[in-house]
Amino acid sequence: MALVLKRPRREIRKIERIEARLNPEQKRRIEYAASLKGRSISDFMVSSADDAAVRTIEQHEVWILTGRDREVFVKALLHPPAPSPRMKAAARSYRSRVSAS
């Protein structure tokens, strides 16, 4: 499970581009938000999109378990159930295909 976190900023040459079409209301809102932060529109948009990308990746790749979920998960790891007949058949089938290749 790979976790993507922001790295310390260092001077990286910016050579990639992304274009976006906005409706007038979105553009005004973004311009206003950028001015509130004291940033250029471009810097604000890149920073906001990058923050959203990091959050999206974390939400996709990181599991956050509640107390009960954590107990069930740990119990399953420490005391796994015996494989079912279907699971045993699938393992045999897999081994036969892998050893045949």
N, C-alpha and C positions, 0 to 999 in steps of 0.2 A: 504494500500500500504506500504509494508515493505521496508525500505531503509537500505542497509547493508553498513556500513562505517567501515574503519579500526579503531580498538581500540588501545589505547596506548599499546606499547609492554611491556609485563611483562613476566617473565620466565614461559613458558608453556612447559611442558614435550613433546617432539616430539617423538611420538610413531607410527605415521601413515606413510605409504610408498606409493609412486607412481613410477612406472617404465615407461620409454619411450625409444623407439628405434629411433635413429637418423641416418641420412645419414652422411657420413664423412664431408661434407660441413657444415651442420647444427652444428655438434659438434665443428668444428674449429671456426665457427662464435660465438657460445655461449662461448667457452673457451676464445676467444679474448675479447668479451664484458665483461665477468666477470673480466678478468685481468685489463681492463680499469677502472672498478669500484673498483678494489682492493678487490674483494670478491671471495669467493670460488665458484666453479661452482654450487654446490648444493644450496648454499645460493642465488646466482644470479637467478637460475632457479625458486626456490620457491618464491622468492620476485617478480619476473617478472610475474609468473603465478598468484599469488595472486592479484597483481595490475590489471592484465587483467580481472580477475574474478570480482573484485569490479567494474571496468568500465562497464563490460558487464551487471551486475545486475542493475547498475544505469541506463544504457541505456534502459533496459527492463522495469524498474519499475517507472522511473521518466519521466514526460511529460514536455517538454519545449515548451511553446507556443509563437508564434510571436505576435506582437501587435494586428493584425487583429484576429488571432485565440483566443487570450485572450478575446477580446471584444465579440466575438460570444459566447464563453463558458460562460462568466459571464452573458450575456443577456439571454442565455438559462436557467441558474440557477435562475435568478431573475424573468423571465417571461416564465415559461415552457409552451409549447403548450398543448392544451387540448388533452386528450387521444383519439385516433382514435377508431372506432367501433371494430376493431380487437384487440386493446390493452384492451378494456373493456371486450371483450369476453375472452381473455386470463386470465385476472385477476379473472373473475367469475369462470373459469375452475380451476384455481389454488386454489382459496378459497374453492371450493367444494371438491377438492382432499385432501387438508390439513385438513379440518374439518372432513372428512370421516375417516382419519387415526387415 
